[in-house]
Amino acid sequence: MSGNPLANALSRGLWSWTRSRRIEKLVHDVVVYALLVGLGALFAFPFFWMISSALKAEYQIFVWPPQWIPNPVMWSNFAEALANPLLPFHLFFRNTMIIEVAVLTGRLISCTVVAYGFARLTAPGKNFWFAILLATLMLPKPVVMIPKFILFNELGWVNTFLPLTVPAWFGEAYAIFLMRQFFMSVPVDLEEAAHVDGASTLQTIRYVIVPLSIPVLTVIAILSFKDNWNDFMEPLIYLNNARLYTLAVGLAFFNGQYDVRMNLLMAASVVVMLPLVILFFFAQRAFVEGITLTGLKG
Amino acid sequence: MPEATPTEPPAETPTAEPTPEPVTEISGTIRVGSWESGEALDPWNRAIAGFQAMYPDVTVQLEAVPQGYGDKLLTQFAAGTAPDVFMVGDGDVARFVQRGAVELLDPYINGNNPLDLSLFLPGLLEIGQIDGQTYLLTKDYSPLVVYYNKDLFDEAGLDYPQAGWTWDDFLATAQALTVDEDGDGQIDQWGIQLPNHWGDVTWWRGISPFVFQAGGDILSSDGTTTTGYMNSPETVEAIQFYVDLYREHQVAPGPEDLGALAGVDLFQTGMVGMLWTGRWPLADFKANPNLNFGTVGLPMGKQHANSICWAGFALYSESPNKDTAWAFLKYIAAEEGAEAFADYALTAVAPIAEAQGLTEDPYDGPIIEDLQYLHPLPEFRTMYFSECVEQNFKAAVERLLLQGGDVQAAMDEAAAAADACLARQQ
């Protein structure tokens, strides 16, 4: 250390300044992490409890004080839940997947085309139609439920998958809105270049827009998948034959009239939820990216 | 769907009653709606198999909707595509009948595929009737009943309650069974656990027998007014008696005790001497080797009365195949098909009940015996019963139980509010 008072003072000040900054940062980090851990635990708890209940014998579920770790671990619950002859889970799964594939394909194709039109093409009254489209978001589901049911009934589509899948091929307001916002953020130069090279509108969408829009398409795919997966009301209303039921409706069968086999219900619920968790796990990055991007640009 | 080819139906030979060979065409497909699931579907499957064996030309499709049953049914009513035969819970009867979704059964009962109404145990046919017309047949039911713990009665040196006991006997017995064992001012054993539904001590259906026993009611027979019924001297007397059991005599665990003891079966643990509830815990009580108990019909006030929790079968008014639907409805409500359901819940069919020995059964006997005193359900008189009548009644009783006060004033206020609510709906 030199005897320069100014330098001394400076270094002391600098030292205390960095120290206070470091403490501040430390406090900040501790608070943030504590909140994250606390909230994370809060959100993970029901999930943990579900898995724990799924592995217990029935009489152990409601004991007090609660048993956190099942003992003995009843793996047989899963076999019993999924092999019940009254509950053809493989059929429920197959039905759900048929609906999922049809809905996802239809929604992604139809919404991409429509959203591109709203984002780029010019047509008389375009904004008016866009407002009408957004207005359909304001309609509560129960209001359209009965008219829709009567319509599909007249078409003779009740007790088939058609009412659950065909509408997806005719666009969906929220997805169109999200995509339109995203497409508008794509630089026009790219499309013009494609246009100069002789690409048609559909080719432009296919080779320019779609590859650049993977995040938003992922978001819509995941949200649609999740909504379909958990949808209870629509399959319940349209499907009468138990062999056509989806997983969400089939799961309700575990609520027996005289006793709810809670451990089996939980085991089945874990199995039903697993695909969603896995899907989110793999698509998480694209999903979050898509949400934040559209959020920024929207 | 393979369409059945119509041929001559074979002569039916039900055990319950010999019916003449039906002249109607019984064939084709009918759909049946139920909210049940799991093991409760077993009787359905057995009944359907039996019916299809009798009528090979008929296909019966069971549509079981364990959740959202009412929502799905209402949607189907709107589109005219509800099942041909469907289950109706006692809370939905008024709504479904007033919508015109339920076919009047009397023409069929007296038609060319008739039904002998004397088959049913007393009081149960009337439950499915509105203004003397039959809309529904009983599927299963549970009247209210008093369970008593014989060991606690023996300890206290009390005689077991007998059919025909009165409110005074009831109160005296409950007082004799209420004890503070260690003298700390806290009651350790209560005389009676009054009707509560998942801890709700203002449960109208459970309290209603007191009102009917006093000669009161809660709603006019046309379902339009509660003034003069909910606040009549008879009803007020009954509510006064009920509130006094909690507040004045303290022979029953009150709302706060029940809250503190939530999840504990007070009757099985010997913390109450008597229990006023439905038939549903009977199987559990019988399975408990340490519980020595009996059942008895409800006590009488001015008169005998009981109420019921009930589920019925309805015929859909827009069914495309009513004759076949009626044949199936008759089969499951009164003939062989009813035997399958009788293994799971109380049957309404007298010959089946006798074959099961229900009337002589030490536990079920008193429950069946009390059926003759069933009071028609005021719930069936208006579709706004729960939102207008029941809500105001419950709010008044809850206030009386928690804070006391003048019963007449509270019921006057509740009746005025209920009438205003009913008037808004007209």
Boltz contact constraints between the chains, C-beta under 6 A:
constraints:
  - contact:
      token1: [A, 146]
      token2: [B, 75]
      max_distance: 6.0
  - contact:
      token1: [A, 146]
      token2: [B, 78]
      max_distance: 6.0
  - contact:
      token1: [A, 149]
      token2: [B, 75]
      max_distance: 6.0
  - contact:
      token1: [A, 149]
      token2: [B, 79]
      max_distance: 6.0
  - contact:
      token1: [A, 150]
      token2: [B, 79]
      max_distance: 6.0
  - contact:
      token1: [A, 153]
      token2: [B, 79]
      max_distance: 6.0
  - contact:
      token1: [A, 153]
      token2: [B, 81]
      max_distance: 6.0
  - contact:
      token1: [A, 236]
      token2: [B, 68]
      max_distance: 6.0
  - contact:
      token1: [A, 236]
      token2: [B, 72]
      max_distance: 6.0
  - contact:
      token1: [A, 237]
      token2: [B, 72]
      max_distance: 6.0
  - contact:
      token1: [A, 237]
      token2: [B, 75]
      max_distance: 6.0
  - contact:
      token1: [A, 240]
      token2: [B, 63]
      max_distance: 6.0
  - contact:
      token1: [A, 252]
      token2: [B, 66]
      max_distance: 6.0
  - contact:
      token1: [A, 252]
      token2: [B, 67]
      max_distance: 6.0
  - contact:
      token1: [A, 253]
      token2: [B, 37]
      max_distance: 6.0
  - contact:
      token1: [A, 253]
      token2: [B, 66]
      max_distance: 6.0
  - contact:
      token1: [A, 255]
      token2: [B, 66]
      max_distance: 6.0
  - contact:
      token1: [A, 256]
      token2: [B, 37]
      max_distance: 6.0
  - contact:
      token1: [A, 256]
      token2: [B, 38]
      max_distance: 6.0
  - contact:
      token1: [A, 256]
      token2: [B, 39]
      max_distance: 6.0
  - contact:
      token1: [A, 257]
      token2: [B, 36]
      max_distance: 6.0
  - contact:
      token1: [A, 257]
      token2: [B, 40]
      max_distance: 6.0
